[in-house]
Amino acid sequence: LAEFVIAAIAAIVWARTADGTTIHAIAYNVMFIASISSLAFNGNPFLRYDAYYIFLDVLEIPNLDSRSKLYFRYLVKRYLWGMQKAADPSHTKGEKGWLIFYAIASTVVRVVMLAAIAFFVIDLFFSIGMLLLAILMFRWLLLPLGKFFHYLAASNELARCRERAIMTSVFAATLLFVAIGLVRLPDRCRIEGVVEPRDYSVIHMKTAGFVQRYLDSGTRTATNDPVLVHASSPELEAKRDQLIAEYRRLKVNRQSAQTQEAAAVQIMDEKISALEEQIERTKQKLDDLAIKSPLAGIWVAPDIERTTATYLEQGYRIGVVANLEDLRIRAIASQKVASRLIIDAKRKVVIRVKGRPDIEIDGHIEMIIPAGHEKLPSAALGYAAGGSTRIDLEDPTGMRAAEPFFEILIVPSIPETMILRPGQTMALRFETSPKPLLVQGWRSLLQVLQKRFEA
């Protein structure tokens, strides 16, 4: 039932976000997502589906699920409550470890999966999701507690050790409360970022023209030297020559009219002044055809060789000049994560190269920009390119996030033996003040509810 619900809801929501929704699109999405969810359920050995029975055949332990629960209860009765005649459901010593492992692991996996389904449904359909969560709370918490209290109070099996069972149960409950409600544990969050140079300049064509020569990509440049791109514009050159010729003609006519017509001289002076301005502007545009770097760094233009003899419009992006010796990481954080970091973030950050968890470096927070953004610093951070940020499906570039985010600037401590490249995706781990698990869980629940009500 849970598998069908999550597949159907996800498929319908997915289909609604696309243009031209049809019943065929919904049916296709149901089949696609159901196939994935079937693998998640049927391929999970901790749920009683196909993988569970394969797991039993491999271990050669029959009825692993039910016997693991019985063995866990036996351990509590025998060693915690002191029931000497408690029945041991294990048959061999080799089974005991598997029974304990499966009892704990299966319970954790089932609770996590069902809770994840409930919160997923809450995010889409609040009332249905809350009803499902209430059912799970009753089924997995309240009902077992009620049965447990009734067993402690009225079971004949505990007639001789009831007092010890109650005392040890109260002690265990107190210890559990202390562990999750009072003991402070690390409070971390993980987000993604992209490496970028601190100082860089995007180079555009200032004046339209034909590319004649260029500097090879990867060459180190200084300020205004060497020239990155040489271009020409026959049209501008012809216009300059025409303006200069007109300028000279007016100068000659002014000299001849200077002794005859004073009014004509004044008009010619105004025309000459206007021509001088046009000539100066034209020369400046021609000078702009020799594009220079505004800063020292590395000239990066991977496609520059394709522009030879090509006419490029004004504003065309040619490449980038970047200082690769001074890098930083530009990370993005959702509103719920950013609020924690703004209030209580520790300065130190642990950084790993995405896809290479063995490479780890340190860094520190330079700045948290307290303003919401929608355009991602790199498409690599979005879903379409394998990132963790949900993007707007209507944006063809994959650069617009589905909801506003905050930017965090990180300064990495790069060792001499390591090289980072602009555009690399990094995984960053932030830490805040330690908090009990109960506080962290309650905060997560409130964030889910807040997100739903704000939507």
N, C-alpha and C positions, 0 to 999 in steps of 0.2 A: 504493500500500500504506500509506504513512504517513497519507494522507488518510483512508482507511478505518479504520485503527487508532485515530486520535485521535477520529474521529466516534463510533465504536462505544463506546469506553471512556467518553468524556464523557457519552454518552447513557445508558449503563447506570448510571453513578454518579449522574447527575441523577435518573433514575427511582427509584433505591433510596432517595433522600432523601425522596421523597414518600410519603404514606400511600396504601395500597391499590395497590401496584405490580402492574401487569399486563403481559403481553407486548405488548398494544396500546400502552401508555404508552411502553415501550422502543422499539417500532417508530416511534412518532411522534417521539420525541426523536432517534432515529437520522436520520430524514428531515430534521428541522429543522436539526440541527447539520451534517449532511452538506451541506446546501445552502449554509450559510455557509462551510464549509471548501472546498467546490468553488469558490466565488467567490475565496477567498484563494489557491488554487492555480492555477486556470484563468485568473484575472485578473491573474496575476503575470507580467510579461514576462521575468523572470529565471529562470523555469522553463519547460521546453520543452512548454508546453501552448498553449491557444488564443491567449492574449495574446502569446505569443512570436512566433507566425507573423504576427499582425497587426502587431506591432512591426517585423518584417522587411519587410513590404509597405510600411509607412509610410516606413522609411529607405531602402528599395530596396537593401539589403545582404544577399545570400544567405548562408546558413550562418554566421550571426553568432556563434553559440556556439562551434562548433569552430574557426572561423578566428580568433576573439579569443584563444583559448588558443595557437594556433600563432603568432600575431603576438607575444604576450607572450614565448614561448620564443625567437622570432627576435631580439627586442630584447636578451634576456640573452646569447644566443650571439654576436650581432654586436658589441654595444658593451661587454659586460662580459667576455666570454671572448675576444673578438678573432677570431672566426671570420669571415673576409672573404667566404667563399663560402656563408654561411647564406642559405637561401631566404626571401625576403620574401613572405608570403601576401597582403599588401594590394595592391589594384589602383589605387587613387587616393589622393590626399592627404587627401580628405575622410573616407575610411574609417579612417584611422589613429587619430584621436581616439576614434571610436566603438568601435573594437576594443579599445583600452586601457581605456576606461571600462567596457565590458561585461565584459571579463575580470575586472576587480577587483570590480565590483558584483555580478555573478552568483555569484562564489565566496563573497563575504561574506554575501549573502542566503541562499544554500543552507545554509551552515554554521550561520547563526543560526537559521533555521527548523528544521532537523533537530535542533539542540541543544535548542531550545525544546520540540520534541515529545518528545525523550528525557527532559528534566527533568520535563515534565508527566506522562509515564508513570511516572517514578520516584516522583513524589509520590503516585501512586495504587497502582501495583503495583511494589514496589521491585525485585524480582528481574528482572521483564521489562524494566523501565526500565534497569537496570544492564547487562543483556545487549544492549539496543539501543544504549546509550551505548558499550559496548565495540566493537560492530560499527562504529559511526560512527568511533570513534577509529582502528580498524584501517584502515577504508576511506579516511578522509580525512587520516590522519597517518602511520601506520606504513607502509602499503603505498606511498604516494608517496615517502616517505623512502628506503625500500628500493630502489625503482626508480631514484631519483636517485643514490644511492651507487653502484649497479651501473653506471649510465650514466657517472659520473665515472671509475670505475676501469677499465672494459672497453670503452667505446665507441670504435670506430675513427674516428668523426667527430672525436674530440678528440685524435687522435694527435699533432698538431703544437702544440696549445695546452693540453694536459692540465694542466701545471703551473700555468699562469695560471688555468685554470678552477677548480682546487682552491683556490688561494690566494684568489681573489676570492670563492669560495663560503664559505670559512672566515671571511673578513672580513665578508661579509654576514650570516652566522649570528651572529658575535660582536656586530655592530652591532644585530641584532634582539634578541639576549639583553639587551644593555645597555638598549635602548629599553623593553622590557617588564619587565625584571627589576631594573633599577637606577635608571632615571630616575623620579623622583617626580612623579606627576601628581595633579591635584585629586581628592579623594575626597569625593563629595557623595551626599546622599540627599534624596529628596523625599517629603513627606507632606502630608496635608490637615488643615485645621482650620476652626473656625467662630468668627465674631466674637461676643463676648458682653460685656456690661458687667461691670466689676469689682464694682461695688456694685449690687445689685438685690434686690428682695423680691417674692416671689409673694404676691398678696393673695387670701385665701380668706374665705368667709363664716364668721364666728365663731359666729353664731347663725342658725338657720333663720328665714326670713321673706320677706315680699313686698317687692320693690324698688319704691320710690316715686320717688326722684330719683337722679341719678348725675352725675358729672363727665365731660365729654366726653373721649374718648380723644385723646391727644396734648397734653393740658394739662400745664403745668409745675406741680409741687406742692412744698410745703415739708413739714417734719416736722409731722405732726398738723394740717395746714391746707393746703387746705380739705378738707372731707369728701368722700371718693371716692364712696361709695354710701350713700344713706339707705334703710333698709328698716323695715318695721313687722311686728309679730306680734300680732294680736288675741288670740291664745291666751295669750301671756305677759302682755299688758296686763290681761286678765281675771284671770289668776292673781295678778298683783300687787295688783289691787284687792281680790280675795278675801282675800289674806293680810293686807293692811292692815286690812280690816274685822274680821277675826278677832283681829288684834293689839289693836285698840281695844276690842273686846268683852272680851278677857281683862284689859285694863288696868282697865276699869270693874269687873269682877267681883272683881278683886284688891283694889281699894279698899274694896268692901263687905264682903269676907271678912277684911280685915286685923284687925278688932276681934273676930272671932268664932272663926275656925278657923286656927290657926297652921300646921297641917300642910297645909291646902288652899292657903295662901299660898305655901308652899315649892314645891308642885307647879305652881302657876300661874307662879311665877318661872321655873321650868325650861321651861315651854311658851312663855313670852314670849321667853326667850333663843333658843329654837330657831326661833321665828317671825321674830325679828330677823335671824338668819342666812339664812333662806329669802328674806326680803324683800330683803336685801342682794345675794344671788346673783341673784335675779330682776331687780333694777335693773341689775346689772352686765351681764346678758345683753341687756337692753333698750338699755343704752348701747353695747354691741357692735354693735348694728344700724346705728349711725353709724360706718362704717368709715373710718379715717384712715390716712395713709401713715406708715410708720415711718422714712422717710428722704426727703431732697430728691431730686427727679429728674423724669422724664417719666412720666406715667400712660399706660400702653399697655393698652387693652382693646378690641380691634377689634369684638367682638360685644356690647358693653355695651348698645347701643340695643335689642337684642332681649330684654333681661331686664326691661323695664318691666312692672310689675304681675305679674311672674312669681315664683312661690314657689321659692326656692332653698334647698337643703338645707345643713345645716352641713358645712363643709369644701369646698364648691363653689368651684372656682378661677374668679375673676372676671377677673383681669388681673395686670399686673406694673408695679411702679414701678422704673425703672432710671435710673441716672446715665449718660447717653449721651455725656458729655464725658470719661469715663475708661473706655476700652475695652481689651480684651485679646483674644488669640486662643487658643482652647483646641484644641490639636492632639492627634491620636492617632497613636501609632507602634506598629508590631508589635514583638515581643520582639527580633527580630534587629536591627532598626533602633535601638530604644531602647538596647540594650546598647552599641552604637557611640557613641551620643550621650552616654550617662552617663559613659563613660570618656574620650572624646576630642573632644567637640563644641566648636567655636568659638562664642563668645557671639553673634556677629552672625548674623542670619538675613535672607535675601532673601525678600520676600513679594510675591505677585502675586494679583490678584483672579481667581478661577477663571472662565474664559470670556473674560477680558480680559487677555491676556498683555502688552498694551502698557502696562498700569498696573503699576508696580513701586514698592514702598516698602521701607524697611529696618526691622529690628526686632532685638530681642535676647531671649535666653532668660531668663525670670524664674525658672522652676523646672521641674525634671523630677520628677514624682511617682513614686517607686520602688515602685509597687504596681500589681498587675494589676487591670484593670477589664473588665467585660463589657458594660455599658450605655453606648451611644454618647451623647455630649453633644448630638447632633442627628441626626435621621434622614437629613439631607442628606448625611451622610458614608458611608452604607451603599449597597450595590449597588442597592437598590430605588429610590433617589432619585438615582442617577447618581454616587454616590461611589465611592471605591476600596477600601472596607472590606467584606470578605465577612461577611454577616450570617447569623444562625441562621434557617433556613427555617421552623422551627416557631414563631417569634415573629411574631405578626400585626402588631405595631407597627413592625417593622423597626428597632428600637433596640438589639437585643442582638447583639453581634458573635459570629462563629463561634468565635473564639479570643480569649483575654485580650490586652489591649493596655495600653500605658502612656500617661499623659497628660503633655503638655508645655505649659506656660503661656508665651505669647509676648507681649511688650509691643511694639506697633507704633509707629513714629515717623510719625505721620499729619501730612502737610503741611496748611497752612491751607486750601488750595484743594481738598482732597479730603474726602469724607464717607464714612465707613464706617457700615453699619447692622448691628445685631445680627441674627444669622442668616445673614449672608453667608458663603459658603464660600471659603476662601483656600487657595492652593497655596504651600507653604513649602519653601525649599531650605536645607538645613543643610550645613555643611562641617566635615570633620575634617582631621586632619593629612594632608598629601599622601603617597601611597603608590604604589609601582610597580604597573603593571597586573597583573603576575603575582601579587602579594600580594592584590590586590583580587579577582581571579578565584578564587584558592585559597580565600579566605574565603567567597565565595559558594557554592562547591561544598561546603565543610564545613557551612555553614548548611542547605543542602538535605538533606544526609545526617543532620544532627542533628535536623532537623524530622521526617524520616521515622522515625528510630529512637525518638524521644520519643512519636510517635503510636502 
